[in-house]
Amino acid sequence: MSLPKRVIQMIHPNGFDSLFWKEVPKHKTYESAFKKLNSEYQESTGEVRYSNYESYRKARDVRASFKKK
């Protein structure tokens, strides 16, 4: 099975974050942008990347706090 380059990027948390921020301007809410990426990942891999937006947001915020230090 060959995964699209975009989905391969989503495997790494920072890659998912990067795509998330690129997707945000195309949506009315952050959650909508997240759902688009998460479903794209699930359709390609058969697995869910994050269980829901809240779990993704928390993980993203923790990663961002480490980058600031």
Phi and psi restraints in degrees (value plus and minus 20) as a CYANA .aco file:
   2 SER   PHI    -125.9   -85.9
   2 SER   PSI     103.6   143.6
   3 LEU   PHI    -111.9   -71.9
   3 LEU   PSI     124.1   164.1
   4 PRO   PHI     -81.1   -41.1
   4 PRO   PSI     127.6   167.6
   5 LYS   PHI     -72.6   -32.6
   5 LYS   PSI     -59.7   -19.7
   6 ARG   PHI     -82.1   -42.1
   6 ARG   PSI     -60.8   -20.8
   7 VAL   PHI     -90.0   -50.0
   7 VAL   PSI     -59.3   -19.3
   8 ILE   PHI     -79.6   -39.6
   8 ILE   PSI     -59.3   -19.3
   9 GLN   PHI     -82.5   -42.5
   9 GLN   PSI     -54.8   -14.8
  10 MET   PHI     -89.9   -49.9
  10 MET   PSI     -36.9     3.1
  11 ILE   PHI     -81.8   -41.8
  11 ILE   PSI     -60.0   -20.0
  12 HIS   PHI    -105.7   -65.7
  12 HIS   PSI     112.6   152.6
  13 PRO   PHI     -73.0   -33.0
  13 PRO   PSI     -60.5   -20.5
  14 ASN   PHI     -87.2   -47.2
  14 ASN   PSI     -51.2   -11.2
  15 GLY   PHI     -88.1   -48.1
  15 GLY   PSI     -60.8   -20.8
  16 PHE   PHI     -82.4   -42.4
  16 PHE   PSI     -64.1   -24.1
  17 ASP   PHI     -79.5   -39.5
  17 ASP   PSI     -65.4   -25.4
  18 SER   PHI     -79.8   -39.8
  18 SER   PSI     -66.4   -26.4
  19 LEU   PHI     -86.0   -46.0
  19 LEU   PSI     -56.2   -16.2
  20 PHE   PHI     -78.1   -38.1
  20 PHE   PSI     -69.4   -29.4
  21 TRP   PHI     -86.9   -46.9
  21 TRP   PSI     -47.8    -7.8
  22 LYS   PHI     -94.0   -54.0
  22 LYS   PSI     -49.6    -9.6
  23 GLU   PHI    -101.0   -61.0
  23 GLU   PSI     -49.8    -9.8
  24 VAL   PHI     -71.1   -31.1
  24 VAL   PSI     -67.4   -27.4
  25 PRO   PHI     -81.4   -41.4
  25 PRO   PSI     -38.0     2.0
  26 LYS   PHI    -106.5   -66.5
  26 LYS   PSI     -23.1    16.9
  27 HIS   PHI    -148.0  -108.0
  27 HIS   PSI     140.5   180.5
  28 LYS   PHI     -98.6   -58.6
  28 LYS   PSI     -48.3    -8.3
  29 THR   PHI    -154.4  -114.4
  29 THR   PSI     138.9   178.9
  30 TYR   PHI     -82.4   -42.4
  30 TYR   PSI     -59.6   -19.6
  31 GLU   PHI     -82.1   -42.1
  31 GLU   PSI     -58.1   -18.1
  32 SER   PHI     -84.7   -44.7
  32 SER   PSI     -62.1   -22.1
  33 ALA   PHI     -82.7   -42.7
  33 ALA   PSI     -62.9   -22.9
  34 PHE   PHI     -80.4   -40.4
  34 PHE   PSI     -67.9   -27.9
  35 LYS   PHI     -80.5   -40.5
  35 LYS   PSI     -57.3   -17.3
  36 LYS   PHI     -81.3   -41.3
  36 LYS   PSI     -68.4   -28.4
  37 LEU   PHI     -88.2   -48.2
  37 LEU   PSI     -64.3   -24.3
  38 ASN   PHI     -82.1   -42.1
  38 ASN   PSI     -60.5   -20.5
  39 SER   PHI     -91.3   -51.3
  39 SER   PSI     -55.3   -15.3
  40 GLU   PHI     -81.2   -41.2
  40 GLU   PSI     -63.5   -23.5
  41 TYR   PHI     -83.3   -43.3
  41 TYR   PSI     -65.6   -25.6
  42 GLN   PHI     -84.2   -44.2
  42 GLN   PSI     -61.1   -21.1
  43 GLU   PHI     -82.6   -42.6
  43 GLU   PSI     -54.8   -14.8
  44 SER   PHI    -104.2   -64.2
  44 SER   PSI     -51.4   -11.4
  45 THR   PHI    -130.6   -90.6
  45 THR   PSI     -39.8     0.2
  46 GLY   PHI      62.2   102.2
  46 GLY   PSI     -16.3    23.7
  47 GLU   PHI    -145.2  -105.2
  47 GLU   PSI     132.3   172.3
  48 VAL   PHI    -107.1   -67.1
  48 VAL   PSI     113.3   153.3
  49 ARG   PHI     -95.8   -55.8
  49 ARG   PSI     -69.3   -29.3
  50 TYR   PHI    -148.8  -108.8
  50 TYR   PSI     124.2   164.2
  51 SER   PHI     -87.4   -47.4
  51 SER   PSI     -52.0   -12.0
  52 ASN   PHI    -186.0  -146.0
  52 ASN   PSI     153.3   193.3
  53 TYR   PHI     -81.7   -41.7
  53 TYR   PSI     -59.7   -19.7
  54 GLU   PHI     -81.1   -41.1
  54 GLU   PSI     -62.4   -22.4
  55 SER   PHI     -86.9   -46.9
  55 SER   PSI     -58.4   -18.4
  56 TYR   PHI     -84.4   -44.4
  56 TYR   PSI     -66.2   -26.2
  57 ARG   PHI     -78.9   -38.9
  57 ARG   PSI     -64.9   -24.9
  58 LYS   PHI     -82.4   -42.4
  58 LYS   PSI     -65.5   -25.5
  59 ALA   PHI     -83.8   -43.8
  59 ALA   PSI     -61.9   -21.9
  60 ARG   PHI     -83.0   -43.0
  60 ARG   PSI     -62.9   -22.9
  61 ASP   PHI     -85.5   -45.5
  61 ASP   PSI     -57.0   -17.0
  62 VAL   PHI     -84.5   -44.5
  62 VAL   PSI     -66.0   -26.0
  63 ARG   PHI     -80.3   -40.3
  63 ARG   PSI     -62.6   -22.6
  64 ALA   PHI     -85.1   -45.1
  64 ALA   PSI     -56.1   -16.1
  65 SER   PHI     -87.3   -47.3
  65 SER   PSI     -52.5   -12.5
  66 PHE   PHI     -92.1   -52.1
  66 PHE   PSI     -51.7   -11.7
  67 LYS   PHI     -88.1   -48.1
  67 LYS   PSI     -50.1   -10.1
  68 LYS   PHI     -95.3   -55.3
  68 LYS   PSI     -40.7    -0.7
